[in-house]
Amino acid sequence: MQMQQTVIPQLRITNATRSLAFYVDGLGFAIDWQHQFQPGFPLFFQITRDGQTIFLTEHTGDCDPGGAVYFKVPDARALHQAFAARGVVATNLPQNMPWGSCEFLITDPDGNRLRFASEL
């Protein structure tokens, strides 16, 4: 039985259209919900992919661009191939790490770093 996620990382984005194309079309996240106080105001999204949820926010006071999230996945190499097939170029290719995982890094359009890792 998988434990429910109890912490949701939040990343700052500067252009919702560009970021959603990257996260939804490129990485396969789905938009769970979005909020906007009124038209023309910053957007806030909850997105989920394979049971892993993150927040994306255009609000300048929430956090700064350049954050990082570490995703534990069943097979990092297969996931890298799936992302590449969707046109996503990884910052680095999957590699075995000395701490016993296979990892690769993707950087989003705002410089947020997304590391995907699986156990060896």
N, C-alpha and C positions, 0 to 999 in steps of 0.2 A: 504494500500500500504506500503510495507516494504522499509525503507530508505536504500540506498546504503551504504555499509560499507565504512567509510572514514579514518579509521586508521587500519593499518595492523601490528599486533605484530610480532616480529622476535625472534626466539629461536635458540640458538646455539646447534648444534649436533656435535658429534665426529665421528660417523660412519653412513654414509648415508644408507647403506644396512640394518643395524639393526634398524635405526630410521624409515625408510620407511615401514618396516615390521610392526612396532608398529603402526604408524599413518594410513597407508593405510589398511593393513590387519586387525589390531586390532580395530582401531577407525572408520574406514570407510571413511577417507579422500580420495580425488582423487588428483592426481598430475595435476595441471593446466599447469605448465611449469617448466623446469629446465635449469640452466645455468652452464657452466663450461668453463673457459677461454681456457683451452687446456687439453688433457688427462693427468691424474695424479694430476691435480689441484683440490682444494676443490670444492664441489658442492653447489649449491644454488637452493632451490625449493620454489615454491608457491603451497600450497595445500589448498583445500576447502572442507568443509563438511556442508551440509545444509545451504549454503549461508554465512558461516563464514570462512574467509580466514586467514591463517597465513603463514609466511615465515619460512623456516628452512635453516640454513646456517652452512656449515663446516668451513667457513672463521674465523680464530682466531681473527682477528681485528674487526669483526662486533659486537660481544657481548660475554658474558660469559655464560657457562652452569649454570643452576639453576634459570632461569627466571620463570615467572608465567603469565598465561593467564586466564581470567575469561570469561567463555562462558555462555550467557543467552540462555536457551533452553526451549521448551514448557513443557517438563515433565522429570525432572531429574531422578525420580525413574525408569521410563520406559527405559530411555537411559542407566542407570546403568545396568539394566537387559540385554539390547541388547549388551553392551560391554562385560559383563560377559559371555554371550553365545558365544562370539568370543574369549574367553580365556583371556580377559584383567582383571587383578585383581586390584581393586580399592585400593588406599591407605587408604581410609575410606569409610564406607557405607553411603548412603544418610541419611541425618538428617535434621530435621526442625531447622532453625536458629532463634534466637530472633528478627532478622531484617525482618522476613517475607518471607524467601525463604527456599527451600529445596535444599541442596547442597551435592555434593560428590567430592572427590579429586582423581585424578590419577597422578602418577608421571611417566614421560617417562624415557627411559634408560639413559639419561644424567642428571637426577635430576630436569628437568623442571617440574613445577607443573601446572596441568590443572584442574581448578575447573569448574564444570558444575552446574548450578543453575537454578531453576525455581521458579516462584512466588507461594506462598501457596494459 
